[in-house]
Amino acid sequence: MTVETASEKVKTVKIVVNTRAQHWSEKKITFEQVVELAFPGQPYDPAGTTVEYSRGHGPDHALRPGKSVEVKDGMVFDVEPANRS
């Protein structure tokens, strides 16, 4: 049985991924989770895919493969897939 303290609980927040509103209930979100929200079930090249976010904690940043960021209500994520030739 897992016991959570009040400080570990996170309410659902609204984030925007590629102009679509999403509800997120975890404290953090990973690069891979953002890409999956942007392009559900589609394969992608992590080396060429970019994820940038704004309206988060601190200055705007890019999210890299294998990394995560703390979510904040109203955060905006822009995901660009790798260019394929």
MODELLER restraints for C-alpha pairs under 7 A, 6 or more apart:
rsr = mdl.restraints
at = mdl.atoms
rsr.add(forms.Gaussian(group=physical.xy_distance, feature=features.Distance(at['CA:10:A'], at['CA:25:A']), mean=6.21, stdev=0.5))
rsr.add(forms.Gaussian(group=physical.xy_distance, feature=features.Distance(at['CA:10:A'], at['CA:26:A']), mean=6.27, stdev=0.5))
rsr.add(forms.Gaussian(group=physical.xy_distance, feature=features.Distance(at['CA:10:A'], at['CA:27:A']), mean=5.91, stdev=0.5))
rsr.add(forms.Gaussian(group=physical.xy_distance, feature=features.Distance(at['CA:11:A'], at['CA:25:A']), mean=5.86, stdev=0.5))
rsr.add(forms.Gaussian(group=physical.xy_distance, feature=features.Distance(at['CA:12:A'], at['CA:23:A']), mean=6.23, stdev=0.5))
rsr.add(forms.Gaussian(group=physical.xy_distance, feature=features.Distance(at['CA:12:A'], at['CA:24:A']), mean=5.35, stdev=0.5))
rsr.add(forms.Gaussian(group=physical.xy_distance, feature=features.Distance(at['CA:12:A'], at['CA:25:A']), mean=4.18, stdev=0.5))
rsr.add(forms.Gaussian(group=physical.xy_distance, feature=features.Distance(at['CA:13:A'], at['CA:23:A']), mean=5.65, stdev=0.5))
rsr.add(forms.Gaussian(group=physical.xy_distance, feature=features.Distance(at['CA:13:A'], at['CA:24:A']), mean=5.36, stdev=0.5))
rsr.add(forms.Gaussian(group=physical.xy_distance, feature=features.Distance(at['CA:13:A'], at['CA:25:A']), mean=6.33, stdev=0.5))
rsr.add(forms.Gaussian(group=physical.xy_distance, feature=features.Distance(at['CA:13:A'], at['CA:72:A']), mean=6.85, stdev=0.5))
rsr.add(forms.Gaussian(group=physical.xy_distance, feature=features.Distance(at['CA:13:A'], at['CA:73:A']), mean=4.79, stdev=0.5))
rsr.add(forms.Gaussian(group=physical.xy_distance, feature=features.Distance(at['CA:14:A'], at['CA:21:A']), mean=6.53, stdev=0.5))
rsr.add(forms.Gaussian(group=physical.xy_distance, feature=features.Distance(at['CA:14:A'], at['CA:22:A']), mean=5.68, stdev=0.5))
rsr.add(forms.Gaussian(group=physical.xy_distance, feature=features.Distance(at['CA:14:A'], at['CA:23:A']), mean=4.67, stdev=0.5))
rsr.add(forms.Gaussian(group=physical.xy_distance, feature=features.Distance(at['CA:14:A'], at['CA:24:A']), mean=6.28, stdev=0.5))
rsr.add(forms.Gaussian(group=physical.xy_distance, feature=features.Distance(at['CA:14:A'], at['CA:73:A']), mean=5.27, stdev=0.5))
rsr.add(forms.Gaussian(group=physical.xy_distance, feature=features.Distance(at['CA:14:A'], at['CA:74:A']), mean=5.62, stdev=0.5))
rsr.add(forms.Gaussian(group=physical.xy_distance, feature=features.Distance(at['CA:15:A'], at['CA:21:A']), mean=5.80, stdev=0.5))
rsr.add(forms.Gaussian(group=physical.xy_distance, feature=features.Distance(at['CA:15:A'], at['CA:22:A']), mean=5.29, stdev=0.5))
rsr.add(forms.Gaussian(group=physical.xy_distance, feature=features.Distance(at['CA:15:A'], at['CA:23:A']), mean=6.21, stdev=0.5))
rsr.add(forms.Gaussian(group=physical.xy_distance, feature=features.Distance(at['CA:15:A'], at['CA:24:A']), mean=6.91, stdev=0.5))
rsr.add(forms.Gaussian(group=physical.xy_distance, feature=features.Distance(at['CA:15:A'], at['CA:73:A']), mean=6.16, stdev=0.5))
rsr.add(forms.Gaussian(group=physical.xy_distance, feature=features.Distance(at['CA:15:A'], at['CA:74:A']), mean=5.09, stdev=0.5))
rsr.add(forms.Gaussian(group=physical.xy_distance, feature=features.Distance(at['CA:15:A'], at['CA:75:A']), mean=4.94, stdev=0.5))
rsr.add(forms.Gaussian(group=physical.xy_distance, feature=features.Distance(at['CA:15:A'], at['CA:76:A']), mean=5.91, stdev=0.5))
rsr.add(forms.Gaussian(group=physical.xy_distance, feature=features.Distance(at['CA:16:A'], at['CA:22:A']), mean=5.83, stdev=0.5))
rsr.add(forms.Gaussian(group=physical.xy_distance, feature=features.Distance(at['CA:16:A'], at['CA:74:A']), mean=6.93, stdev=0.5))
rsr.add(forms.Gaussian(group=physical.xy_distance, feature=features.Distance(at['CA:16:A'], at['CA:75:A']), mean=6.26, stdev=0.5))
rsr.add(forms.Gaussian(group=physical.xy_distance, feature=features.Distance(at['CA:16:A'], at['CA:76:A']), mean=4.68, stdev=0.5))
rsr.add(forms.Gaussian(group=physical.xy_distance, feature=features.Distance(at['CA:16:A'], at['CA:77:A']), mean=5.98, stdev=0.5))
rsr.add(forms.Gaussian(group=physical.xy_distance, feature=features.Distance(at['CA:17:A'], at['CA:37:A']), mean=6.97, stdev=0.5))
rsr.add(forms.Gaussian(group=physical.xy_distance, feature=features.Distance(at['CA:17:A'], at['CA:38:A']), mean=5.98, stdev=0.5))
rsr.add(forms.Gaussian(group=physical.xy_distance, feature=features.Distance(at['CA:17:A'], at['CA:76:A']), mean=6.10, stdev=0.5))
rsr.add(forms.Gaussian(group=physical.xy_distance, feature=features.Distance(at['CA:17:A'], at['CA:77:A']), mean=4.74, stdev=0.5))
rsr.add(forms.Gaussian(group=physical.xy_distance, feature=features.Distance(at['CA:17:A'], at['CA:78:A']), mean=6.02, stdev=0.5))
rsr.add(forms.Gaussian(group=physical.xy_distance, feature=features.Distance(at['CA:18:A'], at['CA:38:A']), mean=6.34, stdev=0.5))
rsr.add(forms.Gaussian(group=physical.xy_distance, feature=features.Distance(at['CA:18:A'], at['CA:77:A']), mean=6.28, stdev=0.5))
rsr.add(forms.Gaussian(group=physical.xy_distance, feature=features.Distance(at['CA:18:A'], at['CA:78:A']), mean=5.08, stdev=0.5))
rsr.add(forms.Gaussian(group=physical.xy_distance, feature=features.Distance(at['CA:18:A'], at['CA:79:A']), mean=6.29, stdev=0.5))
rsr.add(forms.Gaussian(group=physical.xy_distance, feature=features.Distance(at['CA:27:A'], at['CA:70:A']), mean=5.85, stdev=0.5))
rsr.add(forms.Gaussian(group=physical.xy_distance, feature=features.Distance(at['CA:27:A'], at['CA:71:A']), mean=6.01, stdev=0.5))
rsr.add(forms.Gaussian(group=physical.xy_distance, feature=features.Distance(at['CA:28:A'], at['CA:68:A']), mean=6.26, stdev=0.5))
rsr.add(forms.Gaussian(group=physical.xy_distance, feature=features.Distance(at['CA:28:A'], at['CA:69:A']), mean=5.36, stdev=0.5))
rsr.add(forms.Gaussian(group=physical.xy_distance, feature=features.Distance(at['CA:28:A'], at['CA:70:A']), mean=4.21, stdev=0.5))
rsr.add(forms.Gaussian(group=physical.xy_distance, feature=features.Distance(at['CA:28:A'], at['CA:71:A']), mean=5.33, stdev=0.5))
rsr.add(forms.Gaussian(group=physical.xy_distance, feature=features.Distance(at['CA:29:A'], at['CA:68:A']), mean=5.32, stdev=0.5))
rsr.add(forms.Gaussian(group=physical.xy_distance, feature=features.Distance(at['CA:29:A'], at['CA:69:A']), mean=5.61, stdev=0.5))
rsr.add(forms.Gaussian(group=physical.xy_distance, feature=features.Distance(at['CA:29:A'], at['CA:70:A']), mean=6.50, stdev=0.5))
rsr.add(forms.Gaussian(group=physical.xy_distance, feature=features.Distance(at['CA:29:A'], at['CA:71:A']), mean=6.54, stdev=0.5))
rsr.add(forms.Gaussian(group=physical.xy_distance, feature=features.Distance(at['CA:30:A'], at['CA:66:A']), mean=6.91, stdev=0.5))
rsr.add(forms.Gaussian(group=physical.xy_distance, feature=features.Distance(at['CA:30:A'], at['CA:67:A']), mean=5.70, stdev=0.5))
rsr.add(forms.Gaussian(group=physical.xy_distance, feature=features.Distance(at['CA:30:A'], at['CA:68:A']), mean=3.97, stdev=0.5))
rsr.add(forms.Gaussian(group=physical.xy_distance, feature=features.Distance(at['CA:30:A'], at['CA:69:A']), mean=6.48, stdev=0.5))
rsr.add(forms.Gaussian(group=physical.xy_distance, feature=features.Distance(at['CA:31:A'], at['CA:51:A']), mean=7.00, stdev=0.5))
rsr.add(forms.Gaussian(group=physical.xy_distance, feature=features.Distance(at['CA:31:A'], at['CA:63:A']), mean=5.93, stdev=0.5))
rsr.add(forms.Gaussian(group=physical.xy_distance, feature=features.Distance(at['CA:31:A'], at['CA:64:A']), mean=6.08, stdev=0.5))
rsr.add(forms.Gaussian(group=physical.xy_distance, feature=features.Distance(at['CA:31:A'], at['CA:65:A']), mean=5.39, stdev=0.5))
rsr.add(forms.Gaussian(group=physical.xy_distance, feature=features.Distance(at['CA:31:A'], at['CA:66:A']), mean=6.34, stdev=0.5))
rsr.add(forms.Gaussian(group=physical.xy_distance, feature=features.Distance(at['CA:31:A'], at['CA:67:A']), mean=5.94, stdev=0.5))
rsr.add(forms.Gaussian(group=physical.xy_distance, feature=features.Distance(at['CA:31:A'], at['CA:68:A']), mean=6.05, stdev=0.5))
rsr.add(forms.Gaussian(group=physical.xy_distance, feature=features.Distance(at['CA:32:A'], at['CA:65:A']), mean=6.75, stdev=0.5))
rsr.add(forms.Gaussian(group=physical.xy_distance, feature=features.Distance(at['CA:35:A'], at['CA:79:A']), mean=6.62, stdev=0.5))
rsr.add(forms.Gaussian(group=physical.xy_distance, feature=features.Distance(at['CA:38:A'], at['CA:79:A']), mean=6.70, stdev=0.5))
rsr.add(forms.Gaussian(group=physical.xy_distance, feature=features.Distance(at['CA:44:A'], at['CA:81:A']), mean=6.91, stdev=0.5))
rsr.add(forms.Gaussian(group=physical.xy_distance, feature=features.Distance(at['CA:45:A'], at['CA:82:A']), mean=6.15, stdev=0.5))
rsr.add(forms.Gaussian(group=physical.xy_distance, feature=features.Distance(at['CA:46:A'], at['CA:65:A']), mean=6.20, stdev=0.5))
rsr.add(forms.Gaussian(group=physical.xy_distance, feature=features.Distance(at['CA:48:A'], at['CA:81:A']), mean=6.75, stdev=0.5))
rsr.add(forms.Gaussian(group=physical.xy_distance, feature=features.Distance(at['CA:48:A'], at['CA:82:A']), mean=4.27, stdev=0.5))
rsr.add(forms.Gaussian(group=physical.xy_distance, feature=features.Distance(at['CA:49:A'], at['CA:80:A']), mean=5.66, stdev=0.5))
rsr.add(forms.Gaussian(group=physical.xy_distance, feature=features.Distance(at['CA:49:A'], at['CA:81:A']), mean=4.49, stdev=0.5))
rsr.add(forms.Gaussian(group=physical.xy_distance, feature=features.Distance(at['CA:49:A'], at['CA:82:A']), mean=4.63, stdev=0.5))
rsr.add(forms.Gaussian(group=physical.xy_distance, feature=features.Distance(at['CA:50:A'], at['CA:79:A']), mean=5.71, stdev=0.5))
rsr.add(forms.Gaussian(group=physical.xy_distance, feature=features.Distance(at['CA:50:A'], at['CA:80:A']), mean=5.21, stdev=0.5))
rsr.add(forms.Gaussian(group=physical.xy_distance, feature=features.Distance(at['CA:50:A'], at['CA:81:A']), mean=6.61, stdev=0.5))
rsr.add(forms.Gaussian(group=physical.xy_distance, feature=features.Distance(at['CA:51:A'], at['CA:62:A']), mean=5.66, stdev=0.5))
rsr.add(forms.Gaussian(group=physical.xy_distance, feature=features.Distance(at['CA:51:A'], at['CA:63:A']), mean=5.27, stdev=0.5))
rsr.add(forms.Gaussian(group=physical.xy_distance, feature=features.Distance(at['CA:51:A'], at['CA:77:A']), mean=6.67, stdev=0.5))
rsr.add(forms.Gaussian(group=physical.xy_distance, feature=features.Distance(at['CA:51:A'], at['CA:78:A']), mean=5.68, stdev=0.5))
rsr.add(forms.Gaussian(group=physical.xy_distance, feature=features.Distance(at['CA:51:A'], at['CA:79:A']), mean=4.58, stdev=0.5))
rsr.add(forms.Gaussian(group=physical.xy_distance, feature=features.Distance(at['CA:51:A'], at['CA:80:A']), mean=6.59, stdev=0.5))
rsr.add(forms.Gaussian(group=physical.xy_distance, feature=features.Distance(at['CA:52:A'], at['CA:61:A']), mean=5.80, stdev=0.5))
rsr.add(forms.Gaussian(group=physical.xy_distance, feature=features.Distance(at['CA:52:A'], at['CA:62:A']), mean=4.14, stdev=0.5))
rsr.add(forms.Gaussian(group=physical.xy_distance, feature=features.Distance(at['CA:52:A'], at['CA:63:A']), mean=5.87, stdev=0.5))
rsr.add(forms.Gaussian(group=physical.xy_distance, feature=features.Distance(at['CA:52:A'], at['CA:77:A']), mean=5.70, stdev=0.5))
rsr.add(forms.Gaussian(group=physical.xy_distance, feature=features.Distance(at['CA:52:A'], at['CA:78:A']), mean=5.27, stdev=0.5))
rsr.add(forms.Gaussian(group=physical.xy_distance, feature=features.Distance(at['CA:52:A'], at['CA:79:A']), mean=6.64, stdev=0.5))
rsr.add(forms.Gaussian(group=physical.xy_distance, feature=features.Distance(at['CA:53:A'], at['CA:60:A']), mean=5.85, stdev=0.5))
rsr.add(forms.Gaussian(group=physical.xy_distance, feature=features.Distance(at['CA:53:A'], at['CA:61:A']), mean=5.67, stdev=0.5))
rsr.add(forms.Gaussian(group=physical.xy_distance, feature=features.Distance(at['CA:53:A'], at['CA:62:A']), mean=6.17, stdev=0.5))
rsr.add(forms.Gaussian(group=physical.xy_distance, feature=features.Distance(at['CA:53:A'], at['CA:75:A']), mean=6.99, stdev=0.5))
rsr.add(forms.Gaussian(group=physical.xy_distance, feature=features.Distance(at['CA:53:A'], at['CA:76:A']), mean=5.44, stdev=0.5))
rsr.add(forms.Gaussian(group=physical.xy_distance, feature=features.Distance(at['CA:53:A'], at['CA:77:A']), mean=4.37, stdev=0.5))
rsr.add(forms.Gaussian(group=physical.xy_distance, feature=features.Distance(at['CA:53:A'], at['CA:78:A']), mean=6.23, stdev=0.5))
rsr.add(forms.Gaussian(group=physical.xy_distance, feature=features.Distance(at['CA:54:A'], at['CA:60:A']), mean=4.65, stdev=0.5))
rsr.add(forms.Gaussian(group=physical.xy_distance, feature=features.Distance(at['CA:54:A'], at['CA:61:A']), mean=6.85, stdev=0.5))
rsr.add(forms.Gaussian(group=physical.xy_distance, feature=features.Distance(at['CA:54:A'], at['CA:75:A']), mean=5.97, stdev=0.5))
rsr.add(forms.Gaussian(group=physical.xy_distance, feature=features.Distance(at['CA:54:A'], at['CA:76:A']), mean=5.29, stdev=0.5))
rsr.add(forms.Gaussian(group=physical.xy_distance, feature=features.Distance(at['CA:54:A'], at['CA:77:A']), mean=6.69, stdev=0.5))
rsr.add(forms.Gaussian(group=physical.xy_distance, feature=features.Distance(at['CA:55:A'], at['CA:74:A']), mean=6.64, stdev=0.5))
rsr.add(forms.Gaussian(group=physical.xy_distance, feature=features.Distance(at['CA:55:A'], at['CA:75:A']), mean=4.81, stdev=0.5))
rsr.add(forms.Gaussian(group=physical.xy_distance, feature=features.Distance(at['CA:55:A'], at['CA:76:A']), mean=6.27, stdev=0.5))
rsr.add(forms.Gaussian(group=physical.xy_distance, feature=features.Distance(at['CA:56:A'], at['CA:71:A']), mean=6.71, stdev=0.5))
rsr.add(forms.Gaussian(group=physical.xy_distance, feature=features.Distance(at['CA:56:A'], at['CA:72:A']), mean=5.66, stdev=0.5))
rsr.add(forms.Gaussian(group=physical.xy_distance, feature=features.Distance(at['CA:56:A'], at['CA:75:A']), mean=5.38, stdev=0.5))
